[in-house]
Amino acid sequence: MRDNLITEKYGPLHGVRVMLTGVAFAGPFAARWLGDMGAEIIKIEIPGMGDTSRIGRRVGEAGVVPKWISLGRNMNSFEFNMNFDKCPESKQVFEDLVKECDIWINSVPNIGKHGATDEVAFAANPKLVIAHITGYGLPENGGDERLLGRPSVDPVAQAFSGLAALQGMPDGPYLTANPIVADIVTAHVAACGSLAAYINAQQTGKGQVVDTTLYESAAYLMSYHWCSQLNGEGLYKRSGPLNQLWRPFGYYECKDGEWVAVGVWGLGIWQKFCDLMGVSVEDFPYMATCGQEDPEKVKQMDAIWQEYLDTHTAVEVETAFMEAGMPTSKLNNADDAYRHPHWQSRGDFIKIKDVTSGDDFVDIATSPKFIGTPCNVYKGAPLLGQESDRIMKEILGYDDERIEALKESGSVAASLITK
């Protein structure tokens, strides 16, 4: 395994090098996750333009975009024009770069139309893993020709996948599952698939393409729901803050107007819940009541549960459930989580230094946590082209003369701007 050359050495993926072509959000999220675990991330950015996430709502005197600081953390920016038609010199740079990479994560539609094809990449590095993230998939795995190559974004993916059909109140508008759930789960699917293919490549010496779609990743979240629906259990519908299978299971408003989440499921938890409500399991059998098989029993228990909520604050409900050993939590927003002692004790928030302003910005720490090879966020998002020269010198082995020639040709750049 190689050493990281321009990235600090940490984490279980130390020595794995990833090339990223793609803008917000699924592709960068996938690479960011691997970068948190120690992989060396080379983010390809269009010269003079960069990632679209560099543009957004700005804060502070320096006009920093917080979402970019988070999304681009642990990444190394390489301004590189992958249009071989306009920059023929780029073909050799591309081949040299993929030779030095283990994984290529791509979420740019039709990335190969100007020469940067999978075939060119595999010819340069047969062990390369190429993870393509698209809305509807690659033609090699079939699909409707009207959809293949069609653009997609998070709410569109949620709609096509069927995920949106379960969001919202039964008599209200359909809602998007926030924040960008389809993008984020697709990022994790692509990252996991990339690592699986990487392990296989190390064993066999042969890389492969990982075909990841927004809609299939979102649909995978509902696999057991759909197995039930498509095999005779009936169609799941929107149920608002509550669960369609078990009760009480979901979000409930308490006496003080605050909300609490509870999850009553399983015989043991049901016994504890009945004890808390002051009723017997014999009078309210598990499947008849919690499993919602007997509407009359459900109605009776709903009334008992509602009376309990009407006479207790969210903190009181949370405390009672915790003391009884039942799953529960008050609903937290970002400020609540940041102040919570459990989050603080586990180091779930970190400070990232912004390269533009020098200010520290709070972000979520890495997940998962490794006991033996801990993850790290060693830097915030880079300036556009910040590591271009280092990548060409230290990874590709180019000398100053060649680097200057490539810059003059328009193939590469080092703008060093935030954009």
C-alpha positions as CSV (number, residue, x, y, z in Angstrom):
1,M,0.0,0.0,0.0
2,R,1.2,3.5,-0.9
3,D,1.7,6.4,1.5
4,N,-0.5,9.5,1.4
5,L,1.7,12.1,-0.2
6,I,-0.2,15.4,0.3
7,T,-2.6,14.3,3.0
8,E,-1.9,13.8,6.7
9,K,-1.6,10.1,7.6
10,Y,-4.6,8.8,9.7
11,G,-7.5,6.5,9.6
12,P,-8.2,3.0,8.2
13,L,-8.1,4.2,4.6
14,H,-4.6,5.7,4.9
15,G,-2.8,4.9,1.6
16,V,-6.0,4.7,-0.5
17,R,-6.1,7.5,-3.1
18,V,-9.4,8.7,-4.6
19,M,-10.1,10.9,-7.6
20,L,-13.3,12.8,-7.5
21,T,-15.1,14.4,-10.5
22,G,-18.4,15.7,-9.5
23,V,-20.2,18.6,-7.9
24,A,-22.9,18.8,-5.1
25,F,-23.9,16.6,-3.6
26,A,-23.7,12.8,-3.9
27,G,-20.3,12.5,-5.4
28,P,-18.5,14.9,-3.1
29,F,-20.3,13.4,0.0
30,A,-19.0,9.9,-1.0
31,A,-15.5,11.2,-1.3
32,R,-15.7,13.2,1.8
33,W,-16.7,10.2,3.8
34,L,-13.7,8.3,2.5
35,G,-11.5,11.3,3.2
36,D,-12.7,11.4,6.8
37,M,-11.5,7.8,7.1
38,G,-8.0,8.7,5.8
39,A,-8.2,8.3,2.0
40,E,-6.3,10.9,0.0
41,I,-8.9,12.8,-2.0
42,I,-8.0,14.6,-5.3
43,K,-11.0,16.7,-6.3
44,I,-10.9,17.7,-10.0
45,E,-12.4,21.1,-10.6
46,I,-13.0,23.0,-13.8
47,P,-10.4,25.7,-14.2
48,G,-11.8,29.1,-13.0
49,M,-15.1,27.6,-12.0
50,G,-14.9,24.9,-9.3
51,D,-17.6,23.2,-7.4
52,T,-21.1,24.8,-7.4
53,S,-21.1,24.5,-3.6
54,R,-18.5,27.2,-3.5
55,I,-21.3,29.6,-4.4
56,G,-24.0,30.0,-1.8
57,R,-25.2,31.9,1.3
58,R,-22.1,33.7,2.8
59,V,-21.4,34.6,6.4
60,G,-18.9,36.9,8.1
61,E,-16.7,39.7,6.8
62,A,-14.8,37.3,4.5
63,G,-18.0,36.1,2.9
64,V,-17.4,32.4,3.6
65,V,-19.9,29.7,2.4
66,P,-20.2,27.3,5.4
67,K,-21.7,24.4,3.4
68,W,-18.6,24.5,1.2
69,I,-16.3,24.4,4.2
70,S,-18.1,21.2,5.3
71,L,-18.5,19.5,1.9
72,G,-15.0,20.1,0.8
73,R,-13.2,19.2,4.0
74,N,-10.1,16.9,3.7
75,M,-10.1,17.4,-0.1
76,N,-7.3,18.6,-2.4
77,S,-8.3,20.8,-5.3
78,F,-6.8,20.1,-8.7
79,E,-7.9,22.5,-11.4
80,F,-7.8,20.2,-14.5
81,N,-9.6,20.5,-17.8
82,M,-10.8,17.0,-18.7
83,N,-12.0,18.1,-22.2
84,F,-9.5,16.3,-24.4
85,D,-10.9,17.9,-27.5
86,K,-10.1,21.4,-26.2
87,C,-6.9,20.4,-24.3
88,P,-5.2,17.4,-26.0
89,E,-2.5,17.6,-23.3
90,S,-5.0,16.6,-20.7
91,K,-5.2,13.0,-21.9
92,Q,-1.7,12.2,-20.7
93,V,-2.4,14.0,-17.4
94,F,-5.6,12.0,-17.0
95,E,-3.8,8.7,-17.7
96,D,-0.9,9.6,-15.3
97,L,-3.4,10.5,-12.6
98,V,-5.6,7.4,-12.7
99,K,-2.4,5.3,-12.6
100,E,-1.8,6.8,-9.2
101,C,-5.4,6.4,-7.9
102,D,-7.3,3.4,-6.5
103,I,-10.8,4.7,-6.9
104,W,-12.5,7.2,-9.2
105,I,-15.8,8.6,-8.0
106,N,-17.7,10.4,-10.7
107,S,-21.1,12.2,-10.6
108,V,-20.6,14.3,-13.8
109,P,-23.1,13.2,-16.5
110,N,-21.6,11.9,-19.7
111,I,-18.1,12.4,-18.3
112,G,-16.5,10.5,-21.2
113,K,-18.0,12.5,-24.1
114,H,-14.8,14.5,-24.4
115,G,-12.3,11.7,-24.0
116,A,-12.1,10.8,-20.3
117,T,-13.8,7.4,-20.8
118,D,-13.8,4.3,-18.6
119,E,-11.8,2.5,-21.3
120,V,-9.0,5.1,-21.3
121,A,-8.9,4.9,-17.5
122,F,-8.8,1.1,-17.3
123,A,-6.1,1.0,-20.0
124,A,-4.0,3.2,-17.8
125,N,-4.8,1.3,-14.6
126,P,-6.5,-2.1,-14.8
127,K,-7.0,-2.2,-11.0
128,L,-8.9,1.1,-10.9
129,V,-12.4,1.1,-9.4
130,I,-14.8,3.6,-11.1
131,A,-17.9,4.5,-9.2
132,H,-20.4,6.3,-11.4
133,I,-23.3,8.1,-9.7
134,T,-26.2,8.9,-11.9
135,G,-29.9,9.5,-11.6
136,Y,-31.1,6.4,-13.4
137,G,-28.1,4.2,-14.1
138,L,-25.7,3.0,-16.8
139,P,-27.0,1.3,-19.9
140,E,-24.9,-1.8,-19.2
141,N,-27.4,-2.7,-16.5
142,G,-30.5,-2.1,-18.6
143,G,-33.1,0.6,-18.1
144,D,-35.6,2.7,-20.0
145,E,-33.7,4.6,-22.8
146,R,-35.9,7.6,-22.1
147,L,-34.5,7.9,-18.6
148,L,-30.8,6.8,-19.1
149,G,-28.7,9.9,-19.1
150,R,-31.5,12.1,-17.9
151,P,-30.6,14.5,-15.1
152,S,-31.9,14.0,-11.6
153,V,-31.8,15.9,-8.3
154,D,-32.8,14.9,-4.7
155,P,-36.6,15.6,-4.8
156,V,-36.9,14.0,-8.3
157,A,-35.1,10.9,-7.0
158,Q,-37.3,10.8,-4.0
159,A,-40.4,11.0,-6.2
160,F,-39.2,8.4,-8.7
161,S,-38.0,6.0,-6.0
162,G,-41.3,6.1,-4.2
163,L,-39.8,7.5,-1.0
164,A,-41.8,10.7,-1.4
165,A,-45.0,8.7,-1.4
166,L,-44.5,8.0,2.3
167,Q,-43.7,11.6,3.4
168,G,-46.2,14.0,4.9
169,M,-49.7,14.0,6.5
170,P,-52.4,11.8,4.9
171,D,-54.5,14.8,3.9
172,G,-51.7,17.2,3.2
173,P,-49.1,17.9,0.5
174,Y,-46.3,15.5,-0.2
175,L,-43.1,16.4,1.6
176,T,-39.4,16.0,0.8
177,A,-37.4,14.0,3.3
178,N,-34.7,16.4,4.4
179,P,-31.9,17.1,4.1
180,I,-31.2,15.7,0.6
181,V,-31.7,12.2,1.9
182,A,-31.5,10.6,-1.6
183,D,-28.2,12.3,-2.3
184,I,-26.7,11.4,1.1
185,V,-27.7,7.7,1.1
186,T,-26.5,7.5,-2.5
187,A,-23.1,8.8,-1.4
188,H,-22.9,6.1,1.2
189,V,-23.9,3.4,-1.2
190,A,-21.3,4.6,-3.7
191,A,-18.6,4.8,-1.1
192,C,-19.4,1.3,0.3
193,G,-19.6,-0.1,-3.2
194,S,-16.3,1.5,-4.1
195,L,-14.6,-0.1,-1.1
196,A,-16.0,-3.5,-1.8
197,A,-14.8,-3.3,-5.4
198,Y,-11.4,-2.0,-4.1
199,I,-11.0,-5.0,-1.9
200,N,-11.9,-7.3,-4.8
201,A,-9.3,-5.4,-7.0
202,Q,-6.6,-6.0,-4.5
203,Q,-7.4,-9.7,-4.5
204,T,-7.8,-10.2,-8.2
205,G,-5.8,-7.4,-9.8
206,K,-8.8,-6.3,-11.8
207,G,-10.9,-3.2,-11.2
208,Q,-14.6,-2.7,-12.2
209,V,-17.3,-0.1,-12.6
210,V,-19.7,0.5,-9.7
211,D,-23.1,1.6,-11.0
212,T,-24.9,3.7,-8.3
213,T,-28.2,5.6,-8.9
214,L,-30.1,8.1,-6.8
215,Y,-33.4,6.4,-7.2
216,E,-32.2,2.9,-6.3
217,S,-30.3,4.1,-3.3
218,A,-33.4,5.8,-2.0
219,A,-35.6,2.8,-2.8
220,Y,-33.2,0.6,-0.8
221,L,-34.2,2.5,2.3
222,M,-37.7,1.0,1.9
223,S,-36.8,-2.5,1.0
224,Y,-38.7,-4.2,3.9
225,H,-41.7,-1.9,3.4
226,W,-41.8,-2.8,-0.3
227,C,-41.3,-6.5,0.4
228,S,-44.5,-6.3,2.6
229,Q,-46.4,-4.2,0.1
230,L,-45.6,-6.3,-2.9
231,N,-46.4,-9.6,-1.2
232,G,-49.9,-9.0,0.0
233,E,-49.7,-6.9,3.1
234,G,-51.2,-3.8,1.5
235,L,-50.0,-0.4,0.4
236,Y,-48.2,1.8,2.8
237,K,-49.5,5.3,2.9
238,R,-48.5,8.6,4.5
239,S,-48.9,8.6,8.2
240,G,-47.4,11.9,9.2
241,P,-45.3,11.7,12.4
242,L,-46.5,8.2,13.3
243,N,-45.6,4.7,12.3
244,Q,-48.0,2.5,10.3
245,L,-46.9,-0.8,11.9
246,W,-46.5,-0.1,15.6
247,R,-48.0,2.2,18.1
248,P,-46.9,4.3,19.8
249,F,-44.0,4.8,17.5
250,G,-43.1,8.2,16.3
251,Y,-43.3,11.9,17.3
252,Y,-45.7,13.2,19.9
253,E,-46.5,16.6,21.3
254,C,-46.5,17.0,25.1
255,K,-48.1,19.2,27.7
256,D,-45.5,22.0,27.2
257,G,-45.8,22.1,23.4
258,E,-42.4,20.3,23.0
259,W,-42.2,17.1,21.1
260,V,-40.8,13.7,22.0
261,A,-39.9,10.6,20.0
262,V,-40.8,7.2,21.4
263,G,-40.4,3.7,19.9
264,V,-42.6,1.0,21.5
265,W,-41.9,-2.2,19.7
266,G,-41.2,-5.8,20.9
267,L,-42.8,-7.7,23.7
268,G,-40.4,-6.6,26.3
269,I,-40.8,-2.9,25.5
270,W,-44.6,-3.3,25.3
271,Q,-44.7,-4.7,28.8
272,K,-42.7,-1.7,30.1
273,F,-45.0,0.7,28.3
274,C,-48.1,-0.9,29.7
275,D,-46.6,-0.7,33.2
276,L,-45.9,3.0,32.7
277,M,-49.5,3.5,31.5
278,G,-50.9,1.6,34.5
279,V,-52.6,-1.1,32.4
280,S,-52.0,-4.8,31.9
281,V,-50.7,-6.7,28.9
282,E,-53.6,-9.1,29.3
283,D,-56.1,-6.3,28.7
284,F,-54.0,-4.8,25.9
285,P,-52.3,-7.7,24.0
286,Y,-49.2,-6.9,22.0
287,M,-50.2,-7.5,18.4
288,A,-53.8,-6.4,19.0
289,T,-52.7,-3.0,20.4
290,C,-49.1,-2.2,19.5
291,G,-49.4,-4.2,16.3
292,Q,-52.7,-2.4,15.5
293,E,-54.7,-5.6,14.7
294,D,-57.7,-4.7,16.9
295,P,-59.0,-1.1,16.1
296,E,-60.9,-1.0,19.4
297,K,-57.9,-1.8,21.5
298,V,-55.8,0.7,19.6
299,K,-58.5,3.4,20.2
300,Q,-58.6,2.7,23.9
301,M,-54.8,2.8,24.2
302,D,-54.5,6.0,22.1
303,A,-56.8,7.7,24.6
304,I,-54.7,6.5,27.6
305,W,-51.5,7.6,25.9
306,Q,-52.9,11.0,24.9
307,E,-54.0,11.7,28.5
308,Y,-50.4,10.9,29.6
309,L,-49.0,13.3,27.0
310,D,-51.4,16.0,28.0
311,T,-50.3,15.8,31.6
312,H,-46.5,15.5,31.2
313,T,-43.9,17.7,29.7
314,A,-41.5,16.4,27.0
315,V,-38.7,16.2,29.6
316,E,-40.9,14.2,32.0
317,V,-41.9,11.8,29.2
318,E,-38.3,11.4,28.1
319,T,-37.2,10.8,31.7
320,A,-39.9,8.3,32.4
321,F,-39.2,6.3,29.3
322,M,-35.4,6.4,29.9
323,E,-35.9,5.2,33.5
324,A,-38.1,2.3,32.2
325,G,-35.5,1.3,29.6
326,M,-37.5,2.3,26.6
327,P,-36.2,4.2,23.5
328,T,-36.9,7.9,23.6
329,S,-35.6,11.4,22.9
330,K,-36.7,14.9,22.8
331,L,-36.6,16.4,19.3
332,N,-33.3,18.2,18.9
333,N,-32.3,20.9,16.5
334,A,-28.7,21.8,15.8
335,D,-28.4,24.1,18.8
336,D,-29.9,21.5,21.1
337,A,-27.5,18.8,19.9
338,Y,-24.5,21.2,20.2
339,R,-25.3,21.9,23.8
340,H,-26.1,18.3,24.8
341,P,-23.5,16.7,27.1
342,H,-23.6,13.4,25.3
343,W,-22.7,14.9,22.0
344,Q,-20.0,17.0,23.6
345,S,-18.5,14.1,25.5
346,R,-18.2,12.0,22.4
347,G,-16.5,14.8,20.4
348,D,-19.3,14.9,17.9
349,F,-18.6,18.5,16.9
350,I,-15.3,19.7,15.6
351,K,-13.8,23.0,14.5
352,I,-12.5,23.4,11.0
353,K,-10.2,26.3,10.1
354,D,-11.3,28.2,7.0
355,V,-8.4,28.8,4.6
356,T,-9.9,32.1,3.5
357,S,-10.7,33.9,6.7
358,G,-8.7,31.9,9.2
359,D,-11.8,31.6,11.3
360,D,-12.9,28.3,12.9
361,F,-16.2,26.8,11.8
362,V,-18.2,24.2,13.7
363,D,-19.0,21.0,11.8
364,I,-20.2,17.5,12.6
365,A,-17.3,15.1,13.4
366,T,-16.5,11.9,11.6
367,S,-18.7,8.9,11.7
368,P,-18.2,6.0,12.3
369,K,-15.6,6.2,15.1
370,F,-12.7,3.8,15.0
371,I,-11.0,2.7,18.2
372,G,-7.7,1.6,16.6
373,T,-7.3,3.9,13.6
374,P,-9.3,7.1,14.4
375,C,-10.6,9.3,11.6
376,N,-9.7,13.0,11.3
377,V,-10.7,16.2,9.7
378,Y,-7.3,17.8,9.2
379,K,-8.4,20.7,7.0
380,G,-11.3,22.6,5.7
381,A,-12.3,23.0,2.1
382,P,-9.5,24.2,-0.2
383,L,-9.1,27.2,-2.4
384,L,-9.7,26.5,-6.1
385,G,-6.6,24.8,-7.3
386,Q,-4.9,25.0,-4.0
387,E,-3.1,21.7,-4.4
388,S,-2.7,21.7,-8.2
389,D,1.1,22.2,-8.1
390,R,1.7,19.7,-5.3
391,I,-0.4,17.0,-7.0
392,M,1.6,17.5,-10.2
393,K,4.9,17.5,-8.5
394,E,4.5,15.0,-5.7
395,I,2.0,12.5,-7.2
396,L,2.6,12.8,-10.9
397,G,6.3,13.6,-10.7
398,Y,6.1,16.6,-13.2
399,D,8.9,19.1,-13.1
400,D,8.4,22.9,-13.1
401,E,8.9,23.2,-16.9
402,R,6.1,20.7,-17.6
403,I,3.8,22.2,-15.1
404,E,4.2,25.7,-16.6
405,A,3.6,24.3,-20.1
406,L,0.4,22.6,-19.0
407,K,-0.8,25.8,-17.4
408,E,-0.1,27.8,-20.6
409,S,-2.1,25.2,-22.6
410,G,-5.1,25.6,-20.3
411,S,-5.0,22.0,-19.3
412,V,-4.4,22.8,-15.6
413,A,-4.5,25.9,-13.3
414,A,-3.9,27.0,-9.8
415,S,-6.3,30.0,-9.3
416,L,-6.1,30.0,-5.5
417,I,-9.5,31.6,-5.2
418,T,-12.6,30.8,-3.1
419,K,-14.9,31.5,-6.1
